[in-house]
Amino acid sequence: MTDVLDDARDHRHATAVRLTEVTKTYRAGTVEVAALRGISGDIPLRSFSMIVGPSGSGKTTLLNLVGCIDVPSTGTVEVCGQRIGELKDNALADFRARHVGFVFQNFSLVPVLSAYENVEYPLLLIGVPAAKRRERALAMLEAVGLANQSRQRPNELSGGQKQRVAIARALVKEPSLVLADEPTANLDTETGAAIIDLMHRVQSQFHTTFVFSTHDPHLMSHADETFVIRDGRLVDHKAGAVQ
């Protein structure tokens, strides 16, 4: 697995995610609901890619598959060369913990932990030694401009500061892929723009692939790749933002 990830990082035009005829069907009692219907496409490595579409179109389901939270009903999802459908539950959870970061619209910070402890937490889960945890957590807080707020808890931070902590937490384990579900939805316009600029800077610095689910036109205008989902189908894929 390490060889696959290292090889991917060495090739600018490599694929971070590959979807091949992906379907996802949920059962509600005796009724089957098709959330995704035969989606195929590649998300390039080190890209700022957007998944867009109306509510109920399948965006969140697709993000869950790419994020290794769920597996497809049929078809294949490859993340950094690994077919996630081939992994058992524990192996899938371990792969996700090591290689995928998440940023949520409601921040999802642990309220009883400080900013530093929230950022450190993913490193605890994957067994990083204490000295290395401290070094990496403090470096990430510095990178997002919160070195002086490391001891503050979430309820002592503004919305923009909370999202900066969430971004630092997502990046601290140096993942190949970061998924952001409506990361600017709960922020005012000015703060949202600042968060987008921050994500661009850290993406450039750490060479991370970002995949967003969003309705935010300003965020969409920054896309390297845009995937438009409607009724569970990929109806458009463009290099750059949808105009």
GUKOL-752277 format. One record per residue: residue number from 1; residue in three letters; x, y, z of N, C-alpha, C in turn. Coordinates in steps of 0.1 Angstrom, whole numbers. Example, Ala and Ser with C-alpha at 12.3 -4.5 7.8 and 13.67 -1.06 7.14 Angstrom:
% residues 2
+-----+---------+-------+-------+-------+-------+-------+-------+-------+-------+-------+
| num | residuo |    nX |    nY |    nZ |   caX |   caY |   caZ |    cX |    cY |    cZ |
+-----+---------+-------+-------+-------+-------+-------+-------+-------+-------+-------+
|   1 |     Ala |   132 |   -57 |    78 |   123 |   -45 |    78 |   132 |   -33 |    78 |
|   2 |     Ser |   128 |   -22 |    71 |   137 |   -11 |    71 |   129 |     0 |    79 |
+-----+---------+-------+-------+-------+-------+-------+-------+-------+-------+-------+
***
This chain:
% residues 243
+-----+---------+-------+-------+-------+-------+-------+-------+-------+-------+-------+
| num | residuo |    nX |    nY |    nZ |   caX |   caY |   caZ |    cX |    cY |    cZ |
+-----+---------+-------+-------+-------+-------+-------+-------+-------+-------+-------+
|   1 |     Met |     8 |   -12 |     0 |     0 |     0 |     0 |     9 |    13 |     0 |
|   2 |     Thr |    19 |    12 |     8 |    28 |    24 |     9 |    34 |    27 |    -5 |
|   3 |     Asp |    38 |    16 |   -12 |    44 |    18 |   -25 |    34 |    25 |   -35 |
|   4 |     Val |    22 |    21 |   -34 |    12 |    27 |   -43 |    10 |    42 |   -40 |
|   5 |     Leu |     9 |    45 |   -27 |     7 |    59 |   -23 |    20 |    67 |   -27 |
|   6 |     Asp |    32 |    62 |   -25 |    44 |    69 |   -28 |    45 |    72 |   -43 |
|   7 |     Asp |    41 |    61 |   -51 |    41 |    63 |   -66 |    31 |    73 |   -70 |
|   8 |     Ala |    20 |    73 |   -64 |     9 |    83 |   -67 |    14 |    97 |   -65 |
|   9 |     Arg |    21 |    99 |   -54 |    26 |   113 |   -51 |    36 |   118 |   -60 |
|  10 |     Asp |    43 |   108 |   -67 |    54 |   112 |   -76 |    50 |   115 |   -90 |
|  11 |     His |    37 |   114 |   -92 |    32 |   117 |  -106 |    21 |   127 |  -105 |
|  12 |     Arg |    24 |   139 |  -111 |    15 |   150 |  -110 |     1 |   147 |  -116 |
|  13 |     His |     0 |   139 |  -126 |   -13 |   137 |  -132 |   -19 |   123 |  -128 |
|  14 |     Ala |   -14 |   118 |  -117 |   -19 |   105 |  -112 |   -34 |   107 |  -108 |
|  15 |     Thr |   -41 |    96 |  -106 |   -55 |    96 |  -101 |   -56 |    94 |   -86 |
|  16 |     Ala |   -62 |   103 |   -79 |   -64 |   101 |   -65 |   -76 |    91 |   -62 |
|  17 |     Val |   -87 |    93 |   -70 |   -99 |    85 |   -69 |  -103 |    80 |   -83 |
|  18 |     Arg |  -107 |    68 |   -84 |  -112 |    62 |   -97 |  -125 |    55 |   -94 |
|  19 |     Leu |  -136 |    60 |  -101 |  -149 |    54 |   -99 |  -153 |    47 |  -112 |
|  20 |     Thr |  -157 |    34 |  -111 |  -160 |    26 |  -123 |  -174 |    20 |  -121 |
|  21 |     Glu |  -184 |    25 |  -128 |  -198 |    20 |  -128 |  -203 |    18 |  -114 |
|  22 |     Val |  -202 |    28 |  -106 |  -205 |    27 |   -92 |  -220 |    29 |   -90 |
|  23 |     Thr |  -226 |    20 |   -83 |  -240 |    21 |   -78 |  -241 |    19 |   -63 |
|  24 |     Lys |  -251 |    26 |   -57 |  -253 |    24 |   -43 |  -268 |    23 |   -41 |
|  25 |     Thr |  -273 |    12 |   -36 |  -287 |    11 |   -33 |  -290 |     8 |   -19 |
|  26 |     Tyr |  -299 |    15 |   -13 |  -303 |    13 |     1 |  -317 |     7 |     1 |
|  27 |     Arg |  -319 |    -1 |    12 |  -332 |    -8 |    13 |  -340 |    -1 |    25 |
|  28 |     Ala |  -352 |     3 |    23 |  -360 |     9 |    33 |  -373 |     0 |    34 |
|  29 |     Gly |  -372 |   -10 |    43 |  -382 |   -20 |    44 |  -382 |   -29 |    32 |
|  30 |     Thr |  -392 |   -29 |    24 |  -393 |   -37 |    12 |  -389 |   -29 |     0 |
|  31 |     Val |  -386 |   -16 |     2 |  -384 |    -7 |   -10 |  -369 |    -5 |   -11 |
|  32 |     Glu |  -364 |    -6 |   -24 |  -350 |    -3 |   -27 |  -349 |    11 |   -33 |
|  33 |     Val |  -340 |    19 |   -27 |  -338 |    32 |   -32 |  -324 |    33 |   -38 |
|  34 |     Ala |  -323 |    37 |   -51 |  -311 |    38 |   -58 |  -305 |    52 |   -56 |
|  35 |     Ala |  -294 |    53 |   -48 |  -288 |    66 |   -45 |  -278 |    70 |   -56 |
|  36 |     Leu |  -271 |    60 |   -61 |  -261 |    63 |   -72 |  -264 |    52 |   -83 |
|  37 |     Arg |  -263 |    57 |   -96 |  -266 |    49 |  -107 |  -255 |    49 |  -118 |
|  38 |     Gly |  -246 |    40 |  -116 |  -236 |    38 |  -126 |  -226 |    50 |  -129 |
|  39 |     Ile |  -220 |    55 |  -118 |  -211 |    66 |  -119 |  -197 |    62 |  -122 |
|  40 |     Ser |  -191 |    68 |  -132 |  -177 |    65 |  -136 |  -169 |    78 |  -137 |
|  41 |     Gly |  -157 |    79 |  -133 |  -149 |    91 |  -135 |  -136 |    91 |  -126 |
|  42 |     Asp |  -127 |    99 |  -129 |  -114 |   100 |  -122 |  -113 |   114 |  -115 |
|  43 |     Ile |  -108 |   114 |  -103 |  -105 |   126 |   -96 |   -90 |   127 |   -96 |
|  44 |     Pro |   -84 |   137 |  -102 |   -69 |   138 |  -103 |   -63 |   141 |   -89 |
|  45 |     Leu |   -51 |   136 |   -88 |   -43 |   138 |   -76 |   -39 |   153 |   -75 |
|  46 |     Arg |   -39 |   158 |   -62 |   -35 |   172 |   -59 |   -45 |   182 |   -65 |
|  47 |     Ser |   -57 |   178 |   -67 |   -67 |   187 |   -73 |   -76 |   193 |   -63 |
|  48 |     Phe |   -83 |   204 |   -67 |   -94 |   210 |   -59 |  -106 |   207 |   -66 |
|  49 |     Ser |  -113 |   196 |   -63 |  -124 |   190 |   -71 |  -137 |   192 |   -64 |
|  50 |     Met |  -148 |   195 |   -71 |  -161 |   198 |   -65 |  -171 |   188 |   -70 |
|  51 |     Ile |  -179 |   183 |   -61 |  -191 |   175 |   -64 |  -203 |   184 |   -62 |
|  52 |     Val |  -211 |   187 |   -72 |  -222 |   196 |   -71 |  -234 |   190 |   -76 |
|  53 |     Gly |  -246 |   196 |   -71 |  -259 |   191 |   -76 |  -269 |   194 |   -65 |
|  54 |     Pro |  -282 |   193 |   -69 |  -293 |   196 |   -60 |  -293 |   187 |   -48 |
|  55 |     Ser |  -300 |   191 |   -37 |  -303 |   182 |   -26 |  -309 |   169 |   -30 |
|  56 |     Gly |  -304 |   158 |   -25 |  -310 |   145 |   -28 |  -304 |   139 |   -41 |
|  57 |     Ser |  -294 |   146 |   -47 |  -289 |   141 |   -59 |  -279 |   129 |   -58 |
|  58 |     Gly |  -274 |   127 |   -46 |  -264 |   116 |   -44 |  -251 |   121 |   -40 |
|  59 |     Lys |  -249 |   134 |   -38 |  -236 |   140 |   -35 |  -230 |   134 |   -22 |
|  60 |     Thr |  -238 |   133 |   -11 |  -233 |   129 |     2 |  -230 |   114 |     1 |
|  61 |     Thr |  -238 |   106 |    -6 |  -236 |    92 |    -8 |  -222 |    90 |   -15 |
|  62 |     Leu |  -220 |    97 |   -25 |  -207 |    96 |   -33 |  -196 |   100 |   -24 |
|  63 |     Leu |  -197 |   111 |   -16 |  -186 |   115 |    -7 |  -183 |   104 |     3 |
|  64 |     Asn |  -194 |    97 |     8 |  -192 |    86 |    18 |  -184 |    75 |    12 |
|  65 |     Leu |  -187 |    72 |    -1 |  -179 |    61 |    -7 |  -165 |    65 |   -10 |
|  66 |     Val |  -162 |    77 |   -14 |  -149 |    82 |   -17 |  -141 |    83 |    -3 |
|  67 |     Gly |  -148 |    86 |     7 |  -142 |    87 |    20 |  -141 |    74 |    28 |
|  68 |     Cys |  -144 |    63 |    22 |  -143 |    50 |    28 |  -152 |    48 |    40 |
|  69 |     Ile |  -163 |    56 |    41 |  -173 |    54 |    51 |  -182 |    43 |    48 |
|  70 |     Asp |  -184 |    41 |    35 |  -193 |    31 |    29 |  -187 |    24 |    17 |
|  71 |     Val |  -193 |    13 |    13 |  -188 |     6 |     1 |  -199 |     6 |   -10 |
|  72 |     Pro |  -195 |     5 |   -23 |  -206 |     5 |   -33 |  -214 |    -8 |   -33 |
|  73 |     Ser |  -226 |    -7 |   -38 |  -234 |   -19 |   -41 |  -228 |   -27 |   -52 |
|  74 |     Thr |  -225 |   -20 |   -63 |  -218 |   -26 |   -74 |  -208 |   -16 |   -80 |
|  75 |     Gly |  -199 |   -21 |   -88 |  -188 |   -12 |   -94 |  -177 |   -11 |   -84 |
|  76 |     Thr |  -167 |    -3 |   -87 |  -155 |    -2 |   -79 |  -152 |    13 |   -76 |
|  77 |     Val |  -147 |    15 |   -64 |  -142 |    27 |   -59 |  -127 |    25 |   -55 |
|  78 |     Glu |  -118 |    31 |   -62 |  -104 |    30 |   -59 |   -99 |    44 |   -53 |
|  79 |     Val |   -93 |    43 |   -41 |   -87 |    55 |   -35 |   -72 |    53 |   -33 |
|  80 |     Cys |   -65 |    61 |   -40 |   -50 |    59 |   -40 |   -46 |    45 |   -43 |
|  81 |     Gly |   -53 |    39 |   -53 |   -49 |    26 |   -58 |   -56 |    14 |   -51 |
|  82 |     Gln |   -62 |    17 |   -40 |   -69 |     6 |   -32 |   -83 |     5 |   -35 |
|  83 |     Arg |   -88 |    -6 |   -39 |  -102 |    -9 |   -41 |  -109 |   -10 |   -27 |
|  84 |     Ile |  -117 |    -1 |   -24 |  -122 |    -1 |   -10 |  -132 |   -12 |    -8 |
|  85 |     Gly |  -139 |   -17 |   -18 |  -148 |   -28 |   -17 |  -142 |   -41 |   -13 |
|  86 |     Glu |  -128 |   -42 |   -14 |  -121 |   -54 |   -11 |  -117 |   -55 |     4 |
|  87 |     Leu |  -119 |   -44 |    11 |  -114 |   -43 |    25 |  -126 |   -47 |    35 |
|  88 |     Lys |  -122 |   -55 |    44 |  -132 |   -58 |    55 |  -133 |   -45 |    64 |
|  89 |     Asp |  -143 |   -46 |    73 |  -146 |   -34 |    81 |  -134 |   -28 |    88 |
|  90 |     Asn |  -126 |   -36 |    95 |  -115 |   -31 |   103 |  -104 |   -26 |    94 |
|  91 |     Ala |  -102 |   -32 |    83 |   -92 |   -28 |    74 |   -96 |   -15 |    67 |
|  92 |     Leu |  -109 |   -14 |    64 |  -115 |    -1 |    58 |  -113 |    10 |    68 |
|  93 |     Ala |  -116 |     8 |    81 |  -115 |    18 |    91 |  -101 |    23 |    92 |
|  94 |     Asp |   -91 |    13 |    92 |   -77 |    17 |    93 |   -72 |    25 |    81 |
|  95 |     Phe |   -76 |    21 |    69 |   -73 |    28 |    57 |   -78 |    42 |    58 |
|  96 |     Arg |   -90 |    44 |    62 |   -97 |    57 |    63 |   -89 |    66 |    73 |
|  97 |     Ala |   -86 |    60 |    85 |   -79 |    67 |    95 |   -66 |    72 |    91 |
|  98 |     Arg |   -59 |    65 |    82 |   -45 |    69 |    78 |   -45 |    78 |    66 |
|  99 |     His |   -54 |    76 |    57 |   -53 |    82 |    44 |   -63 |    92 |    40 |
| 100 |     Val |   -74 |    94 |    48 |   -85 |   103 |    45 |   -87 |   113 |    56 |
| 101 |     Gly |   -88 |   126 |    53 |   -92 |   136 |    63 |  -106 |   141 |    60 |
| 102 |     Phe |  -113 |   147 |    70 |  -127 |   152 |    68 |  -128 |   166 |    74 |
| 103 |     Val |  -135 |   174 |    67 |  -139 |   188 |    71 |  -154 |   189 |    69 |
| 104 |     Phe |  -161 |   192 |    80 |  -176 |   192 |    80 |  -181 |   206 |    82 |
| 105 |     Gln |  -194 |   209 |    77 |  -199 |   222 |    78 |  -202 |   226 |    92 |
| 106 |     Asn |  -205 |   216 |   101 |  -207 |   219 |   115 |  -195 |   218 |   124 |
| 107 |     Phe |  -183 |   216 |   117 |  -170 |   216 |   124 |  -167 |   203 |   130 |
| 108 |     Ser |  -177 |   197 |   138 |  -175 |   184 |   144 |  -163 |   183 |   153 |
| 109 |     Leu |  -160 |   194 |   161 |  -149 |   193 |   170 |  -154 |   187 |   183 |
| 110 |     Val |  -145 |   181 |   191 |  -149 |   176 |   204 |  -149 |   187 |   214 |
| 111 |     Pro |  -161 |   191 |   220 |  -162 |   203 |   228 |  -154 |   203 |   240 |
| 112 |     Val |  -150 |   192 |   246 |  -143 |   192 |   259 |  -128 |   192 |   257 |
| 113 |     Leu |  -123 |   192 |   244 |  -109 |   192 |   241 |  -105 |   206 |   236 |
| 114 |     Ser |   -93 |   210 |   239 |   -87 |   222 |   234 |   -85 |   221 |   218 |
| 115 |     Ala |   -82 |   233 |   212 |   -79 |   232 |   198 |   -67 |   223 |   195 |
| 116 |     Tyr |   -57 |   224 |   204 |   -45 |   215 |   202 |   -49 |   201 |   203 |
| 117 |     Glu |   -57 |   197 |   213 |   -61 |   183 |   216 |   -70 |   178 |   204 |
| 118 |     Asn |   -79 |   187 |   199 |   -87 |   183 |   187 |   -78 |   179 |   175 |
| 119 |     Val |   -67 |   187 |   173 |   -59 |   185 |   162 |   -50 |   172 |   164 |
| 120 |     Glu |   -46 |   170 |   177 |   -37 |   159 |   180 |   -45 |   146 |   179 |
| 121 |     Tyr |   -58 |   146 |   182 |   -66 |   134 |   183 |   -64 |   123 |   172 |
| 122 |     Pro |   -65 |   127 |   159 |   -63 |   117 |   149 |   -49 |   110 |   149 |
| 123 |     Leu |   -39 |   117 |   155 |   -26 |   111 |   156 |   -26 |   100 |   167 |
| 124 |     Leu |   -34 |   103 |   177 |   -35 |    93 |   188 |   -41 |    80 |   183 |
| 125 |     Leu |   -51 |    81 |   174 |   -58 |    70 |   168 |   -49 |    61 |   160 |
| 126 |     Ile |   -39 |    66 |   154 |   -30 |    58 |   145 |   -17 |    56 |   151 |
| 127 |     Gly |   -16 |    58 |   165 |    -4 |    54 |   172 |     9 |    62 |   170 |
| 128 |     Val |     7 |    75 |   167 |    19 |    83 |   165 |    25 |    86 |   179 |
| 129 |     Pro |    38 |    85 |   181 |    44 |    88 |   194 |    42 |   102 |   199 |
| 130 |     Ala |    42 |   104 |   212 |    38 |   117 |   218 |    46 |   129 |   213 |
| 131 |     Ala |    59 |   127 |   212 |    68 |   139 |   208 |    64 |   143 |   193 |
| 132 |     Lys |    62 |   133 |   185 |    58 |   135 |   171 |    44 |   141 |   170 |
| 133 |     Arg |    35 |   137 |   178 |    22 |   142 |   179 |    22 |   157 |   182 |
| 134 |     Arg |    30 |   161 |   192 |    31 |   175 |   196 |    37 |   183 |   185 |
| 135 |     Glu |    47 |   178 |   179 |    54 |   186 |   168 |    45 |   188 |   156 |
| 136 |     Arg |    37 |   178 |   152 |    29 |   179 |   140 |    16 |   187 |   143 |
| 137 |     Ala |    10 |   186 |   155 |    -2 |   193 |   159 |     1 |   208 |   160 |
| 138 |     Leu |    12 |   212 |   166 |    16 |   226 |   168 |    19 |   232 |   154 |
| 139 |     Ala |    26 |   224 |   145 |    29 |   229 |   132 |    17 |   232 |   124 |
| 140 |     Met |     7 |   223 |   125 |    -6 |   225 |   118 |   -14 |   237 |   123 |
| 141 |     Leu |   -14 |   239 |   136 |   -20 |   251 |   142 |   -13 |   263 |   137 |
| 142 |     Glu |     0 |   263 |   136 |     7 |   274 |   131 |     3 |   276 |   116 |
| 143 |     Ala |     2 |   266 |   108 |    -1 |   267 |    94 |   -14 |   273 |    92 |
| 144 |     Val |   -24 |   271 |   101 |   -38 |   277 |    99 |   -39 |   290 |   107 |
| 145 |     Gly |   -29 |   295 |   113 |   -29 |   308 |   119 |   -35 |   308 |   133 |
| 146 |     Leu |   -34 |   296 |   140 |   -41 |   295 |   153 |   -31 |   291 |   164 |
| 147 |     Ala |   -18 |   294 |   162 |    -8 |   290 |   172 |   -11 |   296 |   186 |
| 148 |     Asn |   -17 |   308 |   186 |   -20 |   315 |   199 |   -33 |   310 |   205 |
| 149 |     Gln |   -41 |   302 |   198 |   -54 |   298 |   203 |   -53 |   283 |   207 |
| 150 |     Ser |   -42 |   277 |   208 |   -41 |   262 |   209 |   -47 |   257 |   222 |
| 151 |     Arg |   -48 |   265 |   232 |   -54 |   260 |   245 |   -69 |   263 |   246 |
| 152 |     Gln |   -75 |   270 |   237 |   -89 |   274 |   238 |   -98 |   262 |   233 |
| 153 |     Arg |  -109 |   261 |   239 |  -119 |   251 |   235 |  -128 |   256 |   225 |
| 154 |     Pro |  -135 |   248 |   217 |  -143 |   252 |   206 |  -153 |   263 |   210 |
| 155 |     Asn |  -159 |   263 |   222 |  -169 |   273 |   225 |  -162 |   287 |   228 |
| 156 |     Glu |  -149 |   288 |   228 |  -142 |   300 |   229 |  -136 |   305 |   216 |
| 157 |     Leu |  -140 |   299 |   205 |  -135 |   302 |   192 |  -147 |   307 |   183 |
| 158 |     Ser |  -144 |   315 |   173 |  -153 |   320 |   163 |  -156 |   308 |   153 |
| 159 |     Gly |  -166 |   310 |   145 |  -169 |   300 |   135 |  -157 |   298 |   125 |
| 160 |     Gly |  -151 |   309 |   121 |  -140 |   307 |   112 |  -128 |   300 |   119 |
| 161 |     Gln |  -126 |   303 |   132 |  -115 |   297 |   139 |  -118 |   282 |   141 |
| 162 |     Lys |  -130 |   278 |   144 |  -134 |   264 |   145 |  -131 |   257 |   132 |
| 163 |     Gln |  -134 |   263 |   120 |  -132 |   256 |   108 |  -117 |   255 |   105 |
| 164 |     Arg |  -109 |   265 |   110 |   -94 |   264 |   108 |   -89 |   252 |   117 |
| 165 |     Val |   -95 |   250 |   129 |   -91 |   239 |   137 |   -95 |   226 |   129 |
| 166 |     Ala |  -106 |   225 |   124 |  -111 |   213 |   116 |  -102 |   210 |   105 |
| 167 |     Ile |   -97 |   221 |    98 |   -88 |   219 |    86 |   -75 |   214 |    91 |
| 168 |     Ala |   -70 |   219 |   102 |   -57 |   214 |   108 |   -58 |   200 |   112 |
| 169 |     Arg |   -70 |   196 |   118 |   -72 |   183 |   123 |   -72 |   173 |   111 |
| 170 |     Ala |   -78 |   177 |   100 |   -79 |   169 |    88 |   -66 |   167 |    82 |
| 171 |     Leu |   -57 |   177 |    82 |   -44 |   176 |    76 |   -33 |   171 |    84 |
| 172 |     Val |   -34 |   170 |    97 |   -23 |   167 |   106 |   -17 |   153 |   104 |
| 173 |     Lys |   -25 |   143 |    99 |   -20 |   130 |    97 |   -14 |   129 |    83 |
| 174 |     Glu |   -13 |   140 |    76 |    -8 |   140 |    62 |   -15 |   130 |    53 |
| 175 |     Pro |   -29 |   132 |    52 |   -36 |   123 |    43 |   -34 |   126 |    29 |
| 176 |     Ser |   -37 |   115 |    21 |   -36 |   117 |     6 |   -48 |   125 |     1 |
| 177 |     Leu |   -59 |   124 |     9 |   -72 |   129 |     4 |   -79 |   136 |    16 |
| 178 |     Val |   -85 |   148 |    13 |   -93 |   155 |    23 |  -107 |   157 |    17 |
| 179 |     Leu |  -117 |   153 |    24 |  -131 |   155 |    19 |  -138 |   166 |    27 |
| 180 |     Ala |  -144 |   175 |    21 |  -150 |   187 |    28 |  -165 |   188 |    24 |
| 181 |     Asp |  -174 |   186 |    33 |  -188 |   186 |    30 |  -194 |   199 |    34 |
| 182 |     Glu |  -197 |   208 |    24 |  -202 |   221 |    27 |  -194 |   229 |    37 |
| 183 |     Pro |  -180 |   230 |    35 |  -172 |   236 |    46 |  -174 |   251 |    49 |
| 184 |     Thr |  -181 |   258 |    39 |  -183 |   272 |    42 |  -198 |   275 |    45 |
| 185 |     Ala |  -206 |   265 |    46 |  -221 |   267 |    47 |  -225 |   275 |    60 |
| 186 |     Asn |  -218 |   273 |    71 |  -221 |   280 |    83 |  -213 |   292 |    86 |
| 187 |     Leu |  -206 |   297 |    76 |  -198 |   309 |    77 |  -203 |   321 |    70 |
| 188 |     Asp |  -200 |   333 |    74 |  -204 |   345 |    67 |  -195 |   346 |    54 |
| 189 |     Thr |  -199 |   354 |    45 |  -192 |   355 |    32 |  -177 |   358 |    34 |
| 190 |     Glu |  -174 |   368 |    42 |  -160 |   371 |    44 |  -152 |   360 |    50 |
| 191 |     Thr |  -157 |   354 |    60 |  -150 |   343 |    67 |  -149 |   331 |    57 |
| 192 |     Gly |  -160 |   328 |    50 |  -159 |   317 |    40 |  -149 |   319 |    30 |
| 193 |     Ala |  -147 |   331 |    25 |  -137 |   334 |    15 |  -123 |   332 |    21 |
| 194 |     Ala |  -121 |   336 |    34 |  -108 |   334 |    40 |  -105 |   319 |    42 |
| 195 |     Ile |  -115 |   311 |    45 |  -113 |   297 |    47 |  -109 |   291 |    33 |
| 196 |     Ile |  -116 |   295 |    22 |  -112 |   290 |     9 |   -98 |   293 |     6 |
| 197 |     Asp |   -94 |   305 |     8 |   -80 |   309 |     6 |   -70 |   301 |    14 |
| 198 |     Leu |   -74 |   298 |    27 |   -66 |   290 |    36 |   -64 |   276 |    30 |
| 199 |     Met |   -76 |   270 |    26 |   -75 |   256 |    20 |   -66 |   256 |     8 |
| 200 |     His |   -67 |   266 |    -1 |   -58 |   267 |   -12 |   -44 |   267 |    -8 |
| 201 |     Arg |   -40 |   275 |     2 |   -26 |   276 |     6 |   -21 |   263 |    12 |
| 202 |     Val |   -29 |   256 |    20 |   -25 |   244 |    26 |   -24 |   233 |    16 |
| 203 |     Gln |   -34 |   233 |     6 |   -34 |   223 |    -5 |   -21 |   225 |   -13 |
| 204 |     Ser |   -17 |   237 |   -16 |    -4 |   239 |   -23 |     8 |   235 |   -15 |
| 205 |     Gln |     8 |   238 |    -2 |    19 |   234 |     7 |    21 |   219 |     9 |
| 206 |     Phe |     9 |   212 |    11 |    10 |   198 |    15 |     6 |   189 |     4 |
| 207 |     His |     3 |   194 |    -8 |     0 |   186 |   -20 |   -11 |   176 |   -18 |
| 208 |     Thr |   -21 |   181 |   -10 |   -32 |   172 |    -7 |   -43 |   173 |   -18 |
| 209 |     Thr |   -50 |   163 |   -21 |   -62 |   163 |   -29 |   -74 |   167 |   -21 |
| 210 |     Phe |   -81 |   177 |   -25 |   -94 |   181 |   -18 |  -105 |   178 |   -27 |
| 211 |     Val |  -116 |   172 |   -21 |  -128 |   169 |   -28 |  -139 |   175 |   -19 |
| 212 |     Phe |  -147 |   184 |   -26 |  -158 |   192 |   -19 |  -171 |   187 |   -24 |
| 213 |     Ser |  -181 |   187 |   -14 |  -195 |   187 |   -18 |  -200 |   201 |   -14 |
| 214 |     Thr |  -206 |   209 |   -23 |  -209 |   222 |   -20 |  -220 |   228 |   -29 |
| 215 |     His |  -227 |   239 |   -23 |  -236 |   247 |   -31 |  -230 |   261 |   -32 |
| 216 |     Asp |  -218 |   264 |   -26 |  -213 |   277 |   -25 |  -207 |   282 |   -39 |
| 217 |     Pro |  -213 |   291 |   -45 |  -207 |   296 |   -58 |  -193 |   300 |   -58 |
| 218 |     His |  -189 |   307 |   -46 |  -176 |   312 |   -45 |  -166 |   300 |   -44 |
| 219 |     Leu |  -169 |   290 |   -37 |  -160 |   279 |   -36 |  -160 |   271 |   -49 |
| 220 |     Met |  -171 |   270 |   -56 |  -172 |   263 |   -69 |  -163 |   270 |   -79 |
| 221 |     Ser |  -162 |   284 |   -78 |  -154 |   291 |   -88 |  -139 |   288 |   -87 |
| 222 |     His |  -135 |   281 |   -76 |  -121 |   278 |   -75 |  -118 |   263 |   -79 |
| 223 |     Ala |  -127 |   257 |   -85 |  -126 |   242 |   -89 |  -115 |   240 |  -100 |
| 224 |     Asp |  -107 |   230 |   -98 |   -99 |   224 |  -108 |  -107 |   214 |  -117 |
| 225 |     Glu |  -116 |   207 |  -110 |  -125 |   197 |  -117 |  -139 |   199 |  -110 |
| 226 |     Thr |  -149 |   198 |  -118 |  -163 |   199 |  -113 |  -171 |   187 |  -118 |
| 227 |     Phe |  -177 |   180 |  -109 |  -185 |   168 |  -112 |  -200 |   171 |  -108 |
| 228 |     Val |  -209 |   171 |  -118 |  -223 |   175 |  -115 |  -231 |   162 |  -114 |
| 229 |     Ile |  -238 |   161 |  -103 |  -246 |   149 |  -100 |  -260 |   153 |  -100 |
| 230 |     Arg |  -269 |   145 |  -106 |  -283 |   147 |  -106 |  -290 |   133 |  -106 |
| 231 |     Asp |  -299 |   131 |   -97 |  -307 |   118 |   -96 |  -298 |   106 |   -96 |
| 232 |     Gly |  -287 |   108 |   -89 |  -278 |    96 |   -87 |  -269 |    93 |   -99 |
| 233 |     Arg |  -269 |   102 |  -109 |  -260 |   100 |  -121 |  -251 |   112 |  -123 |
| 234 |     Leu |  -239 |   109 |  -129 |  -230 |   119 |  -132 |  -234 |   125 |  -146 |
| 235 |     Val |  -239 |   137 |  -146 |  -245 |   143 |  -158 |  -235 |   153 |  -165 |
| 236 |     Asp |  -224 |   157 |  -158 |  -215 |   166 |  -164 |  -202 |   165 |  -156 |
| 237 |     His |  -191 |   166 |  -163 |  -177 |   167 |  -157 |  -169 |   177 |  -165 |
| 238 |     Lys |  -164 |   187 |  -158 |  -157 |   197 |  -165 |  -144 |   200 |  -158 |
| 239 |     Ala |  -133 |   203 |  -165 |  -121 |   208 |  -160 |  -124 |   223 |  -157 |
| 240 |     Gly |  -123 |   226 |  -144 |  -126 |   240 |  -140 |  -140 |   241 |  -134 |
| 241 |     Ala |  -144 |   253 |  -131 |  -156 |   256 |  -125 |  -168 |   255 |  -135 |
| 242 |     Val |  -180 |   251 |  -130 |  -192 |   252 |  -138 |  -196 |   267 |  -140 |
| 243 |     Gln |  -198 |   271 |  -152 |  -202 |   285 |  -154 |  -217 |   286 |  -155 |
+-----+---------+-------+-------+-------+-------+-------+-------+-------+-------+-------+
***
